């Protein structure tokens, strides 16, 4: 008897990822969870400050806003690598696998190129030595851009790997087929 659980449904088994990719995904997800918890605590602090007779801390709002930005960029590579990002799944209904594969490769190469361009610009912002700081906390703006730069670099890397190493997700069933399958399962 094997310890491997059976995949749900009749679809192909999930593709296994190398250990380094799994560790990277775990680190990206942990960073996302930490940022989400930070945002929650800061927003809760802001809400409590409005109802208590104390002076407010302006930095909580500023750090929460930065946290939202950092959250988006830190999880972009994770979502892209797992194909859980926002997409239009129109090509997934194409009957020919080569069409799905060609669009998958082209889309990932475009994402990799755009993210690489953003990384170049973010590198200039991080290492440019700007004297600007955030208004309330006084954090140097070059530090603020480090997380988006790293997130975009990881997204570019994951998109490039997706283009050459993995294939597109399995073709989605056509809507009529999905309705027919659901009707048979009810019987």
URCOR-V723064 format. One record per pair of residues at least 6 apart in sequence whose ideal C-beta (glycine too) atoms are under 6 Angstrom apart, sorted by the first residue. I is the first residue (numbers start at 1). GAP is how many residues later the second one is. Records with the same first field share a line. If there is no record, write none. Layout:
I = GAP ; GAP
This chain:
7 = 6
11 = 159
12 = 158
25 = 53
28 = 50
29 = 49
31 = 43
32 = 42 ; 43
35 = 32 ; 35 ; 36
38 = 29
39 = 25 ; 28
42 = 18 ; 21 ; 22
43 = 21
45 = 15
46 = 14 ; 15
49 = 7
58 = 78
59 = 77 ; 78
62 = 72 ; 74 ; 75
70 = 77
73 = 74 ; 75 ; 78
74 = 73 ; 77
76 = 75 ; 79
77 = 77 ; 78 ; 81
79 = 6
80 = 75 ; 78 ; 79
81 = 77
83 = 86
91 = 9 ; 12
92 = 79 ; 80
93 = 81
94 = 6
100 = 68
101 = 67
104 = 64
105 = 58
108 = 51 ; 54 ; 55
109 = 54
111 = 48
112 = 44 ; 47 ; 48
115 = 37 ; 40 ; 41
116 = 40
118 = 34
119 = 33 ; 34
122 = 23 ; 26 ; 27
125 = 20
126 = 16 ; 19 ; 20 ; 23
130 = 11 ; 12
132 = 9
133 = 7
